[in-house]
């Protein structure tokens, strides 16, 4: 069935495609999900106490990155209460509502695959492998909205260089944390878990590719991918994998969650491109989440690579309609 986008987006218009396509699965799985949620809520009593999720804390000694955008920053309340994190549900308000008891300590990230120095990094060590920078990036969601966020982290190239990829490594695969007991809301969202993503090795090495540990001066909020996530400002938001547990160097193009779900709509590259629509959303314009009582500001034109033209050389000679 062809669904035509409306002239102006509302909350209903930006409902994730995985949600409305998976309505039947969601309804069929409702009783199972309810039981899992009930069991999850009872977990603290099994251990004789109340579960306490991880909460953001200030990060000290952060440097200001000179390449940050000067556009107005989206209020933290909107970034943390209107976002996608399908492990905690498909509605934009679900991640903030459901992730409160998510424990992100202890945590480690495994670096493995085609590299000379595979190893596991405890989060505290990983966070201090390079000076942390506050980078204010623009972001574009495939659903038609955009935002500006001050992230804290360092270029992923730091980890890549330490791992020393072999000559066989051409891509980097990423995997998010997933536990069906801790994240029962994932049932019925229409996508498979754990959430996986991937980049070409040269994309992973680009200075803009951020390994992110914080936002707005603090460590990451649970609903925004704590304790560590990827940030790729020239690609659509779903490429920036959250709650990262695995980085793997591989020979061949790795599978990615949304490309697996609908390969005719969600390509491996997923670069912001105003000339290539993603059914049912046009990519020609975007609505910036901003300050004030309303959720969105006026529409603005979408720019190729989200305006980050310094990555254009990565795709020289490529047909960006074919390799979308």
C-alpha positions as CSV (number, residue, x, y, z in Angstrom):
1,X,0.0,0.0,0.0
2,X,1.4,3.4,-1.0
3,X,1.4,5.9,1.9
4,X,1.9,9.5,0.7
5,X,3.5,11.9,3.1
6,X,1.4,14.8,4.4
7,X,2.5,18.4,3.7
8,X,3.1,19.1,7.4
9,X,4.3,16.5,9.9
10,X,2.6,15.8,13.2
11,X,3.5,13.4,16.0
12,X,1.5,10.7,14.1
13,X,3.3,11.4,10.8
14,X,6.7,10.6,12.3
15,X,5.7,7.3,13.8
16,X,8.5,4.9,12.8
17,X,7.8,2.7,9.9
18,X,8.7,-0.4,11.9
19,X,5.9,0.4,14.3
20,X,3.0,0.8,11.8
21,X,4.2,-2.1,9.6
22,X,4.4,-4.3,12.7
23,X,1.0,-3.5,14.2
24,X,-0.2,-7.1,13.9
25,X,3.0,-8.5,15.3
26,X,2.8,-6.1,18.2
27,X,-0.8,-7.1,19.0
28,X,0.0,-10.8,18.7
29,X,2.9,-10.3,21.1
30,X,1.2,-8.0,23.5
31,X,0.5,-10.6,26.1
32,X,4.0,-12.0,25.9
33,X,5.4,-8.5,26.2
34,X,3.2,-7.7,29.2
35,X,4.4,-10.8,30.9
36,X,8.1,-9.9,30.2
37,X,7.6,-6.4,31.4
38,X,6.0,-7.7,34.6
39,X,8.9,-10.0,35.2
40,X,11.3,-7.2,34.5
41,X,9.6,-5.0,37.1
42,X,9.8,-7.8,39.6
43,X,13.6,-8.3,39.1
44,X,14.6,-5.9,41.9
45,X,12.6,-7.9,44.5
46,X,14.5,-11.0,43.5
47,X,17.7,-9.4,44.7
48,X,16.2,-7.9,47.8
49,X,16.2,-4.3,46.8
50,X,15.2,-1.6,44.4
51,X,16.9,-1.4,41.1
52,X,18.8,1.8,40.4
53,X,19.6,2.6,36.8
54,X,22.6,4.6,35.6
55,X,22.2,8.3,35.8
56,X,24.2,11.0,33.9
57,X,27.1,12.6,35.8
58,X,29.2,15.6,34.8
59,X,32.3,15.0,32.6
60,X,35.3,17.1,33.6
61,X,38.1,18.4,31.4
62,X,36.3,18.4,28.1
63,X,37.8,20.4,25.3
64,X,35.8,22.6,22.9
65,X,36.0,21.3,19.3
66,X,36.6,24.2,16.8
67,X,34.6,22.5,14.1
68,X,31.2,22.7,15.9
69,X,28.2,24.2,14.3
70,X,27.1,27.5,15.5
71,X,23.4,26.7,15.0
72,X,21.1,26.9,18.1
73,X,21.4,23.7,20.3
74,X,18.2,21.7,20.7
75,X,17.0,21.8,24.4
76,X,18.2,18.7,26.3
77,X,14.7,17.9,27.5
78,X,13.6,17.4,23.9
79,X,16.6,15.4,22.8
80,X,16.2,13.1,25.8
81,X,12.4,12.7,25.6
82,X,11.8,12.5,21.8
83,X,14.1,9.9,20.3
84,X,14.4,6.4,18.9
85,X,15.8,3.5,20.9
86,X,13.8,0.5,19.8
87,X,15.1,-1.8,22.5
88,X,13.0,0.3,24.9
89,X,9.9,0.7,22.6
90,X,8.9,2.3,19.3
91,X,7.2,5.4,20.5
92,X,9.4,8.5,20.7
93,X,8.6,8.8,24.4
94,X,9.2,5.1,25.2
95,X,13.0,5.3,25.7
96,X,12.9,7.9,28.4
97,X,9.9,6.1,30.1
98,X,11.3,2.6,30.0
99,X,15.1,2.8,30.3
100,X,15.3,4.2,33.9
101,X,16.5,1.0,35.5
102,X,19.0,0.1,32.7
103,X,22.3,-0.6,34.4
104,X,25.4,0.4,32.4
105,X,28.0,-0.5,34.9
106,X,30.1,-2.6,34.7
107,X,30.4,-2.3,30.9
108,X,33.0,-3.3,28.3
109,X,33.3,-3.1,24.5
110,X,34.9,-5.9,22.6
111,X,37.2,-5.0,19.7
112,X,37.8,-8.0,17.5
113,X,38.0,-9.6,14.0
114,X,40.6,-8.8,11.4
115,X,43.0,-6.9,13.6
116,X,46.4,-7.4,15.2
117,X,45.4,-6.3,18.7
118,X,41.9,-7.5,19.6
119,X,40.9,-6.8,23.2
120,X,38.1,-5.8,25.5
121,X,38.0,-2.3,26.8
122,X,36.4,-1.5,30.2
123,X,34.3,1.6,29.7
124,X,36.4,3.7,32.2
125,X,39.6,2.9,30.3
126,X,38.0,3.4,26.9
127,X,36.6,6.8,27.9
128,X,40.2,8.1,28.5
129,X,42.1,6.8,25.5
130,X,42.1,10.2,24.0
131,X,41.2,13.8,25.0
132,X,37.4,14.2,25.2
133,X,35.9,16.9,23.0
134,X,32.5,18.6,22.9
135,X,31.3,18.5,19.3
136,X,28.1,20.2,18.4
137,X,26.7,18.3,15.4
138,X,23.7,18.7,13.3
139,X,21.6,15.5,12.9
140,X,19.0,14.5,10.3
141,X,16.4,11.7,11.0
142,X,15.0,9.7,8.0
143,X,11.5,10.5,9.3
144,X,11.9,14.2,8.6
145,X,13.0,15.9,11.8
146,X,16.4,17.2,12.7
147,X,18.3,18.5,15.8
148,X,21.5,19.9,17.1
149,X,23.3,18.2,20.0
150,X,26.5,18.9,21.9
151,X,28.1,15.4,22.1
152,X,31.2,14.4,24.1
153,X,33.8,11.9,22.8
154,X,36.7,11.5,20.4
155,X,37.2,10.2,16.9
156,X,36.7,6.5,16.5
157,X,40.0,6.4,14.6
158,X,41.7,6.3,18.0
159,X,40.3,2.8,18.6
160,X,40.9,1.7,15.0
161,X,44.6,2.6,15.2
162,X,45.1,0.8,18.5
163,X,43.5,-2.3,17.0
164,X,45.7,-2.3,14.0
165,X,43.4,-3.7,11.3
166,X,44.9,-6.3,9.0
167,X,45.0,-5.9,5.2
168,X,41.9,-8.0,5.0
169,X,39.8,-5.5,7.0
170,X,37.6,-3.5,4.7
171,X,34.6,-2.8,6.9
172,X,33.8,-2.2,10.6
173,X,30.7,-3.9,12.1
174,X,29.0,-2.6,15.3
175,X,26.6,-4.3,17.7
176,X,24.4,-2.9,20.4
177,X,23.6,-4.5,23.8
178,X,20.5,-6.6,23.9
179,X,18.8,-8.6,26.6
180,X,15.2,-9.6,26.1
181,X,14.5,-9.6,29.9
182,X,15.9,-6.1,30.4
183,X,14.4,-4.8,27.1
184,X,11.0,-6.6,26.7
185,X,9.6,-3.6,24.8
186,X,11.5,-4.6,21.7
187,X,8.9,-7.3,21.1
188,X,6.7,-6.3,18.1
189,X,8.8,-3.4,16.9
190,X,9.3,-5.1,13.6
191,X,13.1,-5.3,13.6
192,X,15.6,-8.0,14.7
193,X,17.9,-7.7,17.7
194,X,20.7,-7.2,18.6
195,X,20.8,-4.0,16.6
196,X,23.7,-4.0,14.2
197,X,25.4,-1.4,12.0
198,X,28.4,-1.0,9.8
199,X,30.8,1.3,8.0
200,X,33.5,1.1,5.4
201,X,36.9,1.3,7.1
202,X,37.7,4.7,5.6
203,X,34.3,6.0,6.9
204,X,35.2,4.7,10.4
205,X,38.6,6.4,10.2
206,X,37.1,9.8,9.2
207,X,37.7,12.5,11.9
208,X,34.0,13.3,12.1
209,X,33.1,9.7,13.1
210,X,32.7,10.1,16.9
211,X,32.9,7.5,19.6
212,X,30.6,9.2,22.1
213,X,30.4,9.0,25.9
214,X,28.4,12.1,26.8
215,X,26.1,14.9,25.9
216,X,25.3,18.4,27.3
217,X,28.3,18.2,29.6
218,X,27.3,14.9,31.2
219,X,27.7,11.2,30.6
220,X,25.0,9.8,28.2
221,X,21.4,9.4,29.3
222,X,20.2,5.8,29.2
223,X,17.6,6.7,26.5
224,X,20.3,8.2,24.3
225,X,22.6,5.2,24.2
226,X,24.5,5.1,27.5
227,X,27.3,4.4,28.2
228,X,28.9,4.6,24.7
229,X,27.5,5.0,21.2
230,X,28.5,6.0,17.7
231,X,27.7,9.5,16.2
232,X,27.9,10.0,12.4
233,X,26.6,13.5,11.6
234,X,26.5,13.1,7.8
235,X,24.4,9.9,7.9
236,X,20.8,9.4,9.1
237,X,20.3,8.9,12.8
238,X,19.8,5.2,12.7
239,X,23.4,4.6,11.7
240,X,24.6,5.9,15.1
241,X,24.4,2.7,17.0
242,X,23.6,3.0,20.7
243,X,24.8,1.1,23.9
244,X,27.7,-0.3,22.0
245,X,29.2,-3.7,23.0
246,X,31.1,-4.9,20.0
247,X,33.4,-3.4,17.3
248,X,34.5,-6.0,14.7
249,X,36.8,-5.6,11.7
250,X,35.5,-7.7,8.8
251,X,36.4,-8.5,5.2
252,X,32.9,-8.1,3.6
253,X,30.1,-5.6,4.0
254,X,28.3,-6.5,7.2
255,X,24.6,-6.8,7.7
256,X,22.8,-3.8,9.2
257,X,19.5,-3.7,11.0
258,X,17.4,-1.4,8.7
259,X,19.0,-2.6,5.5
260,X,18.0,-6.2,6.6
261,X,14.5,-5.0,7.3
262,X,13.8,-3.1,4.1
263,X,16.8,-3.1,1.7
264,X,14.9,-1.2,-1.0
265,X,14.4,1.7,1.3
266,X,17.4,1.7,3.8
267,X,20.7,1.3,2.1
268,X,24.0,0.4,3.7
269,X,25.5,3.9,3.3
270,X,22.5,5.9,4.5
271,X,24.1,9.2,3.8
272,X,21.8,12.2,4.1
273,X,20.7,12.9,0.5
274,X,17.8,15.3,-0.2
275,X,17.4,13.8,-3.7
276,X,16.7,10.2,-2.5
277,X,13.4,9.7,-0.7
278,X,12.8,6.9,1.8
279,X,9.2,5.6,1.6
280,X,7.1,7.2,2.9
281,X,9.2,10.2,3.8
282,X,10.6,12.9,1.5
283,X,14.1,13.9,2.3
284,X,14.0,17.3,0.5
285,X,13.2,19.2,3.7
286,X,13.4,18.8,7.4
287,X,11.8,20.2,10.5
288,X,14.2,21.2,13.2
289,X,13.3,20.3,16.8
290,X,13.8,23.6,18.7
291,X,13.0,25.7,21.7
292,X,9.5,26.9,22.7
293,X,6.2,25.2,23.4
294,X,5.9,23.5,20.0
295,X,8.0,20.5,19.1
296,X,9.2,21.7,15.6
297,X,10.4,24.9,14.1
298,X,9.7,25.8,10.5
299,X,10.9,23.5,7.6
300,X,14.4,24.0,6.2
301,X,16.0,22.5,3.1
302,X,18.0,19.3,3.7
303,X,21.6,19.5,2.6
304,X,23.7,16.7,1.0
305,X,25.7,14.9,3.6
306,X,23.8,17.0,6.1
307,X,26.1,19.9,5.1
308,X,29.3,18.0,6.1
309,X,31.0,18.4,2.8
310,X,34.3,17.3,4.1
311,X,33.2,13.7,3.7
312,X,32.4,14.1,0.0
313,X,35.8,12.7,-1.0
314,X,34.8,9.3,0.6
315,X,32.2,8.9,-2.1
316,X,33.9,10.4,-5.2
317,X,32.7,8.7,-8.3
318,X,29.9,6.8,-6.6
319,X,26.3,6.9,-7.8
320,X,24.7,8.2,-4.7
321,X,21.2,7.2,-5.9
322,X,22.3,3.6,-6.3
323,X,24.5,3.5,-3.2
324,X,21.9,5.2,-1.0
